[in-house]
């Protein structure tokens, strides 16, 4: 039986990649892959030991899960991996991570087509 919602999710992912994405380089150690990614953000809230609520914003990269292949192996993001995004002459470096006990990535859809990778800027090249 055809799952129309899953077909729609895959169609939307293709449209995102075609119209709303830019090339970034995802790396883990010496392995890297160039991906098409859509820029997003996620706001996290954490309460410290004194009851003060801190809001933290992550720069997110939405990528097609099947494109994240390192050293010939399909993989999922890990904290400490890096994403390089060029903006003209500058290249910004982002570390894959999320605050507190939050995971550094999550599925962006129920069919596991798109990954939402949380990052933090760590420097320029």
For each residue, the residues with C-beta under 8 A, 3 or more apart:
1:
2: 7
3: 6 7
4: 7 8
5: 8 9 110 111
6: 3 9 10 111
7: 2 3 4 10 11
8: 4 5 11 12
9: 5 6 12 13 109 110 111 113
10: 6 7 13 14 111 113
11: 7 8 14 15
12: 8 9 15 16
13: 9 10 16 17 64 109 113 114
14: 10 11 17 18
15: 11 12 18 19 20
16: 12 13 19 20 21 38 62 114
17: 13 14 20 21 36 38 64
18: 14 15 21
19: 15 16
20: 15 16 17 38
21: 16 17 18 36 37 38
22: 36 37 39 85
23: 34 35 36 37 86
24: 34 35 36 37 61 83 84 85
25: 32 33 34 35 83 84
26: 32 33 34 35 63 68 70 77 81 82 83
27: 30 31 32 33 81 82 83 84
28: 31 32 70 75 78 80 81 82
29:
30: 27
31: 27 28 70 71
32: 25 26 27 28 70
33: 25 26 27 67 68 69 70
34: 23 24 25 26
35: 23 24 25 26 61 63 64 67 68
36: 17 21 22 23 24 63 64 67
37: 21 22 23 24 61 62 63 83 85
38: 16 17 20 21 61 62 63
39: 22 59 60 61 62
40: 59 60 61 62 116
41: 57 58 59 60
42: 57 58 60 116 118
43: 55 56 57 58
44: 55 56 57 58 98 99 100 102
45: 53 54 55 56
46: 53 54 56 99 100
47: 51 52 53 54
48: 51 52 54
49:
50:
51: 47 48
52: 47 48
53: 45 46 47
54: 45 46 47 48
55: 43 44 45
56: 43 44 45 46 99
57: 41 42 43 44
58: 41 42 43 44 98 99 118 119 120
59: 39 40 41 94 118 119 120 121
60: 39 40 41 42 116 117 118 119
61: 24 35 37 38 39 40 83 94 116 117 119
62: 16 37 38 39 40 108 114 115 116 117
63: 26 35 36 37 38 67 68 114 115 117
64: 13 17 35 36 67 68 113 114 115
65: 68 74 76 107 112 113 114 115
66: 69 74
67: 33 35 36 63 64
68: 26 33 35 63 64 65 74 75 76 77 115
69: 33 66 72 73 74 75
70: 26 28 31 32 33 73 75
71: 31
72: 69
73: 69 70
74: 65 66 68 69
75: 28 68 69 70 78
76: 65 68 105 115
77: 26 68 81 96 104 105 115 117
78: 28 75 81 96 104
79: 95 96 97 98 104
80: 28 95 96 97
81: 26 27 28 77 78 95 96
82: 26 27 28 93 94 95 96 122
83: 24 25 26 27 37 61 93 94 96 117 119
84: 24 25 27 91 92 93 94 125
85: 22 24 37 91 92 94
86: 23 90 91 92
87: 90 91 92
88:
89:
90: 86 87 124 125
91: 84 85 86 87 124 125
92: 84 85 86 87 121 123 124 125
93: 82 83 84 121 122 123 124 125
94: 59 61 82 83 84 85 119 120 121 122
95: 79 80 81 82 119 120 122
96: 77 78 79 80 81 82 83 104 105 117 118 119
97: 79 80 104 118 119 120
98: 44 58 79 102 103 104 105 118
99: 44 46 56 58 102
100: 44 46
101:
102: 44 98 99 118
103: 98 106
104: 77 78 79 96 97 98 117 118
105: 76 77 96 98 115 116 117 118
106: 103 115 116
107: 65 110 112 114 115 116
108: 62 113 114 115 116
109: 9 13 112 113 114
110: 5 9 107
111: 5 6 9 10
112: 65 107 109
113: 9 10 13 64 65 108 109
114: 13 16 62 63 64 65 107 108 109
115: 62 63 64 65 68 76 77 105 106 107 108
116: 40 42 60 61 62 105 106 107 108
117: 60 61 62 63 77 83 96 104 105
118: 42 58 59 60 96 97 98 102 104 105
119: 58 59 60 61 83 94 95 96 97
120: 58 59 94 95 97
121: 59 92 93 94
122: 82 93 94 95
123: 92 93
124: 90 91 92 93
125: 84 90 91 92 93
